[in-house]
Amino acid sequence: MYTATGEESTEEGRPTTPDRPVQGTSTAELAEILRERLDQLSEGATAAVLEQLPSFRDCGQDAADLLATVRQFLNAGINAVAESRSATTASEADIARAYGARRAVQGIPSEELTLSFYVALRAVWIGFPWNTAHGDFLATLVGAMERSMLWLQNLVATVSAGHQQALVGTWLDVSVVGKQLLNALETAGTSEADVRTALERLGMDPAGSFQAWVASSPDDSATGRLLHTRLEQHPGRCVVVHADGQLVLIGQHTEASAVEAALTEAGAAVVGAGLCREGVAGARHSLADARRALRAARLRPGVHRYADVWLSALAEESAADTRPLFEDAIAAARTHPHLADAVRAFADHGFSVAAAARAVHLHANTLTYRLDRWRELTGLDCRDYMGLVTSRTAVELV
């Protein structure tokens, strides 16, 4: 049987508590073994969490603070082992609930928060001095492990409840201030000072750049809360407002692809995206861009960026003034949608008959015939600049 004598060193040369042989069967003795190695086990569990869960590395918390938290929960778990209990105490529940809320504010996803406890537990059991466990002590160890798992499940449930409660509270706060910001951006006569105040309350820099998105969505606050939670996990700041059957998002230092993917996952089928613009005036203009792009989308699924649809968006907005320019082309597109498809393909594939024909699965001669037929019906030749611009805009206004 292995018996330790004197002080031993790890591979790194640090002194450790020597492993002592165990012959008894008491859970109190098991707890004592764990408590003697509390610092070493805490360090191993902390390192495992930081290595395996990126959000814990990126949340801005000092590693020493995480180590202290791990040590606190591990010590509580050892107390539960010593007392042969699986239920959490009132004090443990209060600490767990507050910890969950703190992690929510830091942006740690619920899934990673839950997983962190099991990653830490696995590291603890890997670091356990198994060479000291002999005879009937193993039976005591198995029973303690079963109870510790139940205790951990109760603890994690409380942590998750604190996390969820904090998220709901944070979402409500952001939603209220976000609606104030939306009203300030879209109400004529609102002072720039009022907009700046709302932006600062939302953690945004009024002098920074902004990008807006607008999507049709049922009046369901759960969708907005879901988006808020998902986007909190990404870089930058994005305010989500649900108002009048639409989701409005205003982002700063956000990745457009991440925002648009989150909108799609949340069920937003048609999205208008504004240009990225600077300052308070830029926030107003980007929001207007996004609304124009959404109108120009005409319920067609997908993300419609103002940078791509600005021409048809402007034509849509000034329909009374521009309608005579497009009337014949719109009528032809409605009556002959296959001709409209040929125009769209020609414009969207580098003005190449061959490329456009491949895109719509036609012979090049057939596509040429359809472009000629379009010119006969509308007087617009897609091979010259104004004819192409007017034709391409018209087929989007159908």
C-alpha positions in Angstrom: 0.0 0.0 0.0 1.3 3.5 -0.9 2.2 5.6 2.1 3.4 9.2 1.7 6.1 10.5 3.9 7.2 14.1 4.2 6.5 16.9 1.7 6.1 16.1 -2.0 6.3 18.2 -5.1 4.3 18.4 -8.3 5.9 18.4 -11.8 6.0 22.2 -11.6 8.0 22.0 -8.4 5.3 23.3 -6.1 4.8 21.6 -2.8 1.6 19.7 -2.3 -0.2 18.1 0.6 1.0 14.5 0.7 -1.5 11.8 -0.1 -2.2 9.8 3.1 -3.7 6.2 3.0 -7.3 5.8 3.9 -8.7 2.7 5.5 -11.9 4.1 7.0 -15.4 4.4 5.5 -16.5 7.7 6.9 -17.8 10.4 4.5 -16.3 12.9 7.0 -12.9 11.3 6.2 -13.5 11.7 2.5 -14.4 15.3 3.0 -11.2 15.8 4.9 -9.1 14.4 2.1 -10.8 16.8 -0.4 -10.5 19.7 2.0 -6.7 19.1 2.4 -6.4 19.3 -1.4 -8.9 22.2 -1.8 -6.4 24.7 -3.3 -5.0 22.2 -5.8 -8.4 20.9 -6.8 -9.7 24.5 -7.2 -6.8 25.4 -9.5 -7.3 22.3 -11.7 -11.1 23.0 -12.0 -10.5 26.7 -12.8 -8.0 25.8 -15.5 -10.4 23.3 -17.0 -13.2 25.8 -17.2 -11.0 28.5 -18.8 -9.6 26.0 -21.3 -12.9 24.4 -22.4 -15.4 27.3 -22.2 -14.4 30.4 -24.3 -17.0 32.7 -22.8 -15.3 32.5 -19.4 -12.1 33.7 -20.9 -13.8 36.5 -22.8 -16.2 37.9 -20.2 -13.5 40.2 -18.6 -13.4 38.6 -15.2 -10.0 38.2 -13.6 -8.8 34.6 -13.4 -8.1 35.1 -9.6 -11.8 36.0 -9.1 -12.9 32.9 -11.0 -10.5 30.8 -8.9 -12.0 32.3 -5.7 -15.5 31.5 -6.9 -14.6 27.9 -7.9 -13.0 27.4 -4.5 -16.1 28.8 -2.7 -18.4 26.4 -4.6 -16.0 23.4 -4.2 -15.8 24.1 -0.4 -19.6 24.1 -0.2 -19.7 20.8 -2.1 -17.2 19.3 0.4 -19.4 20.4 3.2 -22.3 18.7 1.6 -20.2 15.5 1.3 -19.2 15.7 5.0 -22.9 16.1 6.0 -24.1 13.3 3.6 -26.7 15.6 2.1 -27.9 16.3 -1.5 -30.0 19.4 -0.7 -28.5 22.9 -0.9 -28.7 25.1 2.2 -30.5 28.5 2.1 -27.1 30.2 2.2 -25.8 28.1 -0.7 -28.9 28.9 -2.7 -28.6 32.6 -2.2 -24.9 32.5 -3.3 -25.8 30.4 -6.4 -28.7 32.7 -7.4 -26.5 35.8 -7.1 -23.7 34.1 -9.1 -26.1 33.2 -11.9 -27.3 36.8 -12.1 -23.7 38.1 -12.2 -22.8 35.7 -15.0 -25.9 36.9 -17.0 -24.8 40.5 -16.8 -21.3 39.5 -18.0 -22.9 37.8 -21.0 -22.1 34.1 -20.1 -24.6 32.0 -22.1 -26.9 29.8 -19.9 -25.6 26.6 -21.6 -22.0 27.4 -20.9 -22.8 28.4 -17.3 -24.4 25.1 -16.6 -21.6 23.2 -18.3 -18.9 24.9 -16.3 -20.0 23.2 -13.1 -19.8 19.7 -14.7 -16.4 20.6 -16.3 -15.2 21.7 -12.9 -16.6 18.5 -11.2 -14.9 16.3 -13.8 -11.6 18.1 -13.1 -12.0 17.6 -9.4 -12.6 13.8 -9.7 -9.6 13.5 -12.1 -7.5 15.3 -9.4 -8.8 13.1 -6.6 -6.0 11.0 -4.9 -7.3 7.7 -6.0 -4.2 5.9 -4.8 -5.3 6.5 -1.3 -8.7 4.8 -1.7 -8.6 1.1 -0.6 -11.0 -1.6 0.5 -14.5 -0.7 1.7 -13.7 3.0 1.4 -14.5 2.7 -2.3 -18.2 2.0 -1.4 -18.3 5.1 0.7 -16.8 7.1 -2.2 -19.4 5.8 -4.7 -22.2 6.8 -2.3 -20.7 10.3 -1.8 -20.4 10.8 -5.6 -24.1 10.0 -6.1 -25.1 12.5 -3.4 -22.7 15.1 -4.7 -24.2 14.8 -8.2 -27.7 15.4 -6.7 -26.4 18.3 -4.7 -24.7 19.8 -7.8 -27.9 19.4 -9.8 -29.8 21.3 -7.2 -27.1 24.0 -7.1 -27.0 24.4 -10.9 -30.8 24.7 -11.0 -30.6 27.6 -8.6 -27.7 29.2 -10.6 -29.8 28.9 -13.8 -32.8 30.5 -12.1 -30.7 33.5 -11.1 -29.3 33.7 -14.6 -32.7 33.7 -16.2 -34.2 36.2 -13.8 -31.4 38.6 -14.4 -31.7 38.2 -18.2 -35.4 39.0 -18.0 -34.7 42.0 -15.8 -31.9 43.2 -18.1 -34.2 42.7 -21.2 -37.0 44.7 -19.6 -34.6 47.6 -18.8 -33.1 47.6 -22.3 -36.5 47.3 -23.9 -37.9 50.4 -22.0 -34.9 52.6 -22.8 -34.7 51.2 -26.3 -38.3 52.3 -27.0 -37.4 55.7 -25.7 -34.4 55.8 -28.1 -36.6 54.7 -31.0 -39.2 57.4 -30.3 -36.4 60.0 -30.0 -34.8 58.9 -33.3 -38.1 59.0 -35.2 -40.0 61.9 -33.7 -39.5 65.2 -35.4 -38.2 68.0 -33.1 -36.5 65.6 -30.6 -33.3 67.2 -29.4 -30.0 65.5 -30.0 -29.3 65.8 -26.3 -32.3 63.5 -25.6 -31.0 60.9 -28.1 -27.5 61.1 -26.7 -28.9 60.5 -23.2 -30.8 57.4 -24.3 -27.7 56.0 -26.2 -25.5 56.5 -23.2 -28.0 54.7 -20.9 -27.8 51.8 -23.3 -24.0 51.7 -23.2 -23.5 53.2 -26.6 -21.2 56.0 -27.8 -23.2 58.8 -29.4 -20.3 59.7 -31.6 -19.7 56.2 -32.8 -21.1 54.4 -35.9 -24.6 52.8 -36.0 -26.4 50.3 -38.1 -30.1 49.5 -38.0 -32.3 46.5 -39.0 -36.0 46.3 -39.2 -38.1 43.1 -39.6 -41.7 42.3 -39.5 -42.5 40.1 -36.5 -45.6 39.1 -34.5 -46.1 41.2 -31.4 -44.4 38.7 -29.1 -41.9 40.0 -26.5 -40.4 36.5 -26.1 -38.8 36.9 -29.6 -37.2 40.2 -28.7 -35.9 38.7 -25.4 -34.5 35.8 -27.3 -32.7 38.1 -29.7 -31.4 40.2 -26.9 -30.0 37.1 -25.2 -28.3 35.8 -28.3 -26.8 39.1 -29.3 -25.4 39.7 -25.8 -23.1 36.8 -26.6 -21.5 38.6 -29.6 -19.1 41.6 -29.7 -20.5 45.1 -29.7 -23.8 46.4 -28.5 -27.2 45.8 -30.1 -30.5 47.2 -28.8 -33.6 45.2 -29.6 -37.0 46.9 -29.6 -40.3 45.3 -30.4 -42.9 47.9 -31.4 -46.0 48.0 -33.7 -45.5 44.5 -35.1 -41.8 45.1 -36.0 -38.5 44.2 -34.5 -36.1 47.1 -34.6 -32.4 46.6 -33.9 -29.8 49.3 -33.6 -26.2 48.1 -33.3 -22.8 49.6 -32.6 -19.6 47.6 -33.2 -21.7 44.6 -34.1 -21.1 42.0 -36.8 -23.8 42.4 -39.4 -23.7 38.7 -40.3 -24.2 37.7 -36.6 -27.2 40.1 -36.2 -28.8 38.9 -39.5 -28.2 35.2 -38.6 -29.9 35.8 -35.2 -32.9 37.5 -36.8 -33.3 34.6 -39.2 -33.0 32.0 -36.4 -35.6 34.0 -34.5 -38.1 33.6 -37.4 -37.8 37.0 -39.0 -38.4 36.1 -42.7 -38.1 39.6 -44.3 -35.4 42.0 -43.0 -34.4 45.5 -44.0 -30.8 46.5 -43.2 -29.6 50.1 -43.2 -26.2 51.5 -44.0 -23.5 51.9 -41.3 -23.5 55.6 -40.4 -21.7 57.9 -38.0 -23.1 59.8 -35.0 -26.6 60.5 -33.8 -27.7 61.7 -37.3 -26.2 58.5 -38.7 -28.4 56.4 -36.3 -31.5 58.3 -37.6 -30.5 57.8 -41.2 -29.6 54.1 -40.8 -33.0 53.5 -39.2 -34.6 55.2 -42.2 -32.5 53.2 -44.6 -33.7 49.9 -43.0 -37.3 50.9 -43.1 -37.0 51.8 -46.8 -35.2 48.6 -47.6 -38.0 46.6 -45.8 -40.7 48.4 -47.9 -38.7 47.8 -51.1 -38.5 44.1 -50.2 -42.3 43.8 -50.8 -42.5 40.7 -48.5 -39.9 38.8 -50.4 -38.0 36.6 -47.9 -34.4 37.4 -47.0 -32.2 40.2 -45.8 -32.6 43.2 -48.0 -29.7 45.7 -47.6 -30.2 49.3 -48.4 -26.9 49.3 -50.2 -28.3 46.8 -52.7 -31.9 48.1 -53.1 -31.5 51.8 -52.6 -32.7 52.6 -56.2 -35.9 50.7 -56.0 -36.4 51.9 -52.4 -36.2 55.5 -53.5 -38.5 54.8 -56.5 -41.0 53.2 -54.2 -40.8 56.1 -51.8 -41.4 58.7 -54.5 -43.9 56.6 -56.4 -46.2 59.5 -57.3 -43.3 61.4 -59.0 -41.6 58.5 -60.7 -44.6 56.3 -61.6 -44.8 57.6 -65.3 -41.2 56.4 -65.8 -42.0 52.8 -64.8 -45.7 52.3 -65.8 -45.1 50.5 -69.1 -42.3 48.4 -67.7 -44.3 47.4 -64.6 -47.2 46.4 -66.7 -45.0 44.3 -69.0 -43.4 42.6 -66.0 -46.7 41.7 -64.5 -48.1 40.3 -67.8 -44.8 38.6 -68.8 -43.0 37.5 -65.7 -40.6 35.4 -67.7 -39.3 38.6 -69.5 -38.9 40.2 -66.1 -36.8 37.2 -65.0 -34.6 37.7 -68.1 -34.1 41.4 -67.3 -33.2 40.6 -63.7 -30.8 37.8 -64.6 -29.0 40.0 -67.2 -28.6 42.9 -64.7 -27.5 40.6 -61.9 -24.9 38.6 -63.8 -22.5 41.1 -65.2 -24.6 42.1 -68.2 -23.5 38.8 -69.8 -26.1 37.0 -71.9 -24.3 33.7 -71.4 -24.1 34.0 -67.6 -27.7 35.2 -67.3 -28.9 32.3 -69.5 -27.1 29.8 -67.3 -28.7 31.4 -64.2 -32.2 30.9 -65.5 -31.5 27.6 -67.3 -32.1 28.9 -70.8 -30.2 28.9 -74.1 -28.4 32.1 -74.7 -30.4 32.7 -77.9 -33.6 32.3 -75.9 -32.5 34.9 -73.3 -31.5 37.3 -76.1 -34.9 36.9 -77.7 -36.6 37.7 -74.4 -34.5 40.8 -73.9 -35.5 41.9 -77.4 -39.1 41.2 -76.7 -38.9 43.3 -73.5 -37.5 46.2 -75.6 -40.4 45.9 -78.0 -43.0 46.0 -75.3 -41.5 48.7 -73.1 -39.1 50.7 -75.3 -36.3 50.0 -72.8 -33.1 48.5 -74.1 -31.3 46.7 -71.4 -28.0 47.1 -73.3 -27.8 50.8 -72.6 -27.4 52.4 -69.2 -30.8 54.1 -68.6 -32.7 51.3 -70.2 -31.1 48.8 -67.9 -31.5 50.9 -64.7 -35.1 51.7 -65.5 -35.9 48.1 -66.4 -34.2 46.7 -63.3 -35.9 49.1 -61.0 -39.3 48.4 -62.6 -39.2 44.6 -62.1 -38.5 45.2 -58.4 -41.6 47.4 -58.1 -44.0 44.8 -59.5 
